[in-house]
Structure formats: C-alpha cells, structure tokens
C-alpha cells in the first residue's frame, strides 16, 4: 500500500527535490499538488503525472485519500498550513525554518505530538554522507570531549539585485539567518549537543529590486556569522553566506572543522560529486588522513560514490523524503521532527535579536 502524499508548493525545490524523490520511492504516490498560481500547478501536475491539481492548499488538504503532506511554501505560510494539515490527521513534512517565530513553531510541534503523527523538518545536511559519517565518528568518540567547531556554508545566490522573498523579512522572517543559518544551527546541535547561548552579526551588500506589489521594504542580511556556546562548554562559529563566488556547478560549498580532546575531523561537500571526511587523532601521527565513508552510509549511491547529490543521495538514495515516507507507512516517528524545528526556531529568534545588538550573546 502506497503512502498518498499531497505537495503544497510548485517551486524549483519541489521540482528538483520532492517530486523526483517521491516518484523514485516505491512506497509513495503523489496524489495531489497545489501552488500559488493555478496555471503553474496544472503544468507541474501534467509533467509529473499527478492526478489532482488543486486550486488551493485548502482544497488539497480536504482531499480524503491523503496520508501525508509536504509543505514547500514561503515561511509565512508554514504555521497556518501545517496546523490545518495536522488538524486533519495528516503527517507533515514542512520546510525550514519551521515558522516566523518560536511561539508558532512550538504550537506546531505540540500539535504534531498531540496528533501522534510523523512530522519532519528537512534539515538537508543531516542526510549528507559526510554529515552522517562525522556524526557517527563523534558518537563513537573519535574526537573525544568536544572543544569547538567551525561550520562554513558558502553560496552565491544573493550576488544579484533581483527581488527574492528569502530576503524579505515580512515573508521570510529574516534573511540568510533563517535560510541557511537554520541548517547550521541544526548541524551544530546535532554534532555537539544542546546550544545554550547564541550571538550573531549580519550584513547586506546589495540594494534589491522592489517587491512585486511595489510596497517599500528593507531587505534582510545576505551574510551572517553566528557564535554559539554549547551546554557542554564547547564553542562554535557558524558562517553562512549567499554572496560567495565558489565557481562550482551548484554554486556552493560546505566545510566542517570539529576539534576535541582526542582528535580532529574535517569534512567537505559541494552538492555535486565530492563527499570527503579527514581526521587525525591526538594519540597518533599526522597529517590528517582520509576516513573513507562506509558503504552502509552511502546507502544505494552507486558503488559507494556520489556522482550527483540530488540523484544519488536524495532521489534514488531515498534519504530524507524516503525516511519520511517510511515513517508514515510504519506509523512511527522520524527525525528531525517539529520538536527539533521548534528548538532551532528558538535559537534563530535569539540570533536575530543578537544581530540587532551587533552580536551580543543571548542565553536561550
């Protein structure tokens, strides 16, 4: 029996991530889709052979045959749509950041718990082979007691002056802090445990085109640096940039440095073909050497190598979207869930408040 999924949102991310992954999963069926513009919804339904092109999200949610819904819409709609789906007893995967503020995110998490259904926030980088291998090595004691980490996310999608809702605070809640900072806060917390304090500074370098409705607005930050303190006493620096020229096909790179009492780990991936982890132990000889990623972490990626991250990891590999589908099918829960998303929203709220004070650390 297939899990019947409704998808709300017709963006490039739906087209490149969610629909290919659902189509490739033998236990999933995309039953309906809805978007902001009906003509775009009809066209996407035609291309992906989706039987129902709903005229609105509400019409989609009222479809009686659905088991689950994926919400891939702008941040300002997440709270309303997720609660509506949960109230209908549907499992929900909702894009990050989970809401515009922690209060709304906590309500979403509490409702999912009360309903007893699977929820997921797609913090994509948890599912990268590099990330999963680093997490296992940390849990197995490779670096011992954690001291500090440095995570860098370099991308270039803000290097123009186009209007983009991701930099419109009324729609997104913030700029790069919410868009990429939410990923790195989740990764830092996943690697080193709970975060107890956050500081942030942000900058904007471009004057963006007006909103489509011509209403004036102040564009949000395109670059941010966060400082975090963990409950363990470890520290972290998280850099997120949308103004970096990386020269890669996907226009982005991701770097991890993790240091502890027993050793050090380095990791790199580029959303293309490179997934690399290196390490060095304090009780051994240097320099750092490659630590090959085990086959069980590669999953169904071809012969233990990623040639295309979308295809090998998330589409045919079944990471993230496949995990959500399998949780719905089995009646089990999955991670990261709305509880994780709500905690990240609390940290984001603190980071946004810190940035307004030019970096003061805020306990959270």
PyMOL commands that set and color helices and strands:
alter all, ss='L'
color gray80, all
select helices_A, chain A and resi 12-24+38-47+57-61+75-87+102-115+124-127+129-139+165-167+169-172+176-192+295-298+302-304+309-315+321-330+338-356
alter helices_A, ss='H'
color red, helices_A
select strands_A, chain A and resi 3-8+28-34+52-54+68-71+91-94+119-121+146-155+195-203+223-230+235-241+252-260+263-269+275-281+289-290+362-363
alter strands_A, ss='S'
color yellow, strands_A
deselect
rebuild
show_as cartoon
